Amino acid sequence: MEIKALLSLTRPANLVTAVADVLAGIAIAGYFLNPESPLQPIGLLCLATVGLYGGGVVFNDVFDAELDAVERPERPIPSGTISKTTAAGFGIALLAVGIVASFLVNQTAGYLAIGISIASLVYDRFGKHHNWLGPVNMGLCRGLNLLLGVSILPEQVLPWVWVGLVPIAYIAAITMISRGEVHGGSPTILRVAGLFYALVIGCVAALAQRQQQLGTALPFLLLFGYYIFPPLWRAVKEPAGRNIGLAVKAGVLSLIVMNAAWVAAFASFPLAILVFCLLPLSRLLAKMFAVT
């Protein structure tokens, strides 16, 4: 029981989306275009993002233990299944794994891992309580995670650093939505989030066109829109906590589809299908463990 509780602290379904982020970044760097590229750095960066994301969300529950005791008493820490000390130790171990695995790839990846760790802890402790800083802070974690993948070829990080703005915008929108997950939300904020969603799709489509791969990426972008907009629209019409929770869940899991679009634009359709196949795994885990 304690092992399952520890796993639940890491949001396993979300960990799969973090791996998809890194694979998208690796594609953007052009690493997949060389058939002789070694697989070890890919595996290390996937391990790194699991550690970094897992550690970040564990500390989210550590810092929120008192609030969760009121709003979500069934969670492992407030329910007494896992102590705060045990959870904090687990979070530190996960972050350490993420940083060490990144440095084993190269220094650039290691420094990005440290940046992700700091950004996630700042969000957990301070950022989430600010109306505008919180969503941007959370988005920054995902933007850096995408660049962690790009760092597999360190010289590609600076030319592509600006693409980190795309997941920042997307995750900022999801974070804005999630504010109403417990007590209900504002239709206006939900509509603004929808505009952010549309902007993100437009940016990925423009980059795919620039790479002359719009036709390859388009099926994934259409699926992406199909997965994220209907739950959001239901939440706009009835902004109750349950509908908002479903919109947030759809937005998080659909990151895999967006990342498949990145891979289609910068690598190949077969590789994009492989990334897309992470979605059923993430959905299965979402039935077993909480997503938010």
C-alpha angles and dihedrals in degrees: 000000000000091000091053090047091052090049091050089058089063095054094231094202089057092049088065090055089052090054088051089053091056093046089052090051091049089053092049089053089057093240094134092055091074108071090199094059110126118247097217096083090050091054093046093051091048089052090046095054091048089055095044097045093040092050092048096053092043089058089047088065092041092056093041097048095113094046092046089052086067103032103027109018092162092071117108099255101045091040089057095240090118125025121229090241092054092046092049091050090049091050093050091050092051093049090048091052090051094050096044093047090051094051089051087064097046142306094264091057090047094053091047089052090054089049091051091050092051093045092050094048091047089052093047094050104031117354099067091063094061121084097221104014093055098060092042091047092051091046090051090060090057093042091054089046090057089050089049086066092046089053090073080091101036094197089062096059098081096045090051102032091109093063086072086077090071097064088038089060093043097047091043087058093050091047091052089052094047092060088080096047096107105031103019130266148242120274088214093058089046091053091049088052088053090056089052089051091052091047091053092050090049092051094050090046091051092051091047089052090049088054089047089240102107092120090053094048098039098083090055093046091051090050089047091056091045091055100045108035104055095055089045092051091050088053091050091053093045111016095193120145094254094053091046090050090053091049091051092047091050091048094051097045092044089064084087091061092049090050090050087056090053090051091048090052097047105027125012144306095249091054089047089054089053090054091046089055087067087073096075089049092050092047091049091052089047088062090054101039136029117265097201 
